[in-house]
Amino acid sequence: MLKLVAIVYIMVGSMLAGSFIVAALTMDRMDAVSISIAAVAGALVAIPISWFVAAKLNSAIRPARAS
């Protein structure tokens, strides 16, 4: 499952980091520190989201076996 989390994180992490940067620039935060903080915050927020999405994908790909 860790491989699936990594693949999902590549997509979600870059999307959220970019969204947070756009939000910072929209709020007239044009300095490098604010942009860096926004990028790191987006990357950190993406970790649990990636785990959740990967768990849902994993359960959809490999449904529970009836015993």
C-alpha positions in Angstrom: 0.0 0.0 0.0 2.9 2.3 0.6 3.7 2.3 -3.1 0.1 3.4 -3.9 0.4 6.2 -1.2 3.6 7.4 -2.9 2.0 7.5 -6.3 -1.1 9.3 -5.0 1.1 11.7 -3.1 3.0 12.7 -6.2 -0.3 14.0 -7.7 -2.0 15.3 -4.6 1.1 16.9 -3.1 1.9 18.9 -6.2 -1.7 19.9 -6.6 -2.2 21.1 -3.1 1.2 22.8 -2.9 0.4 24.7 -6.1 -3.1 25.6 -4.8 -1.7 26.9 -1.6 0.9 29.0 -3.5 -1.8 30.5 -5.7 -3.8 31.3 -2.6 -0.8 33.0 -1.0 -0.2 35.0 -4.2 -3.9 36.0 -4.3 -3.6 37.4 -0.8 -0.6 39.6 -2.0 2.0 37.5 -0.2 4.7 38.0 -2.8 7.7 37.3 -0.6 9.7 34.1 -0.8 9.1 33.1 2.8 5.3 33.2 2.4 5.4 31.2 -0.9 7.8 28.6 0.7 5.5 28.3 3.7 2.5 27.8 1.5 4.3 25.1 -0.6 5.4 23.2 2.5 1.9 23.5 4.1 0.3 22.1 1.0 2.8 19.3 0.9 2.2 18.4 4.5 -1.6 18.6 4.2 -1.3 16.2 1.2 0.2 13.4 3.3 -3.0 12.3 5.2 -5.1 13.0 2.2 -2.9 10.7 0.1 -3.1 8.0 2.7 -6.9 8.2 2.8 -7.3 8.2 -1.0 -4.8 5.3 -1.3 -6.8 3.3 1.2 -10.0 3.9 -0.7 -8.3 2.9 -4.0 -6.8 -0.2 -2.4 -10.1 -1.4 -1.1 -11.7 -0.8 -4.5 -8.9 -2.6 -6.3 -8.7 -5.5 -3.8 -12.1 -6.1 -2.3 -12.3 -8.0 0.9 -12.4 -11.8 0.4 -15.4 -13.7 1.8 -14.3 -16.5 4.1 
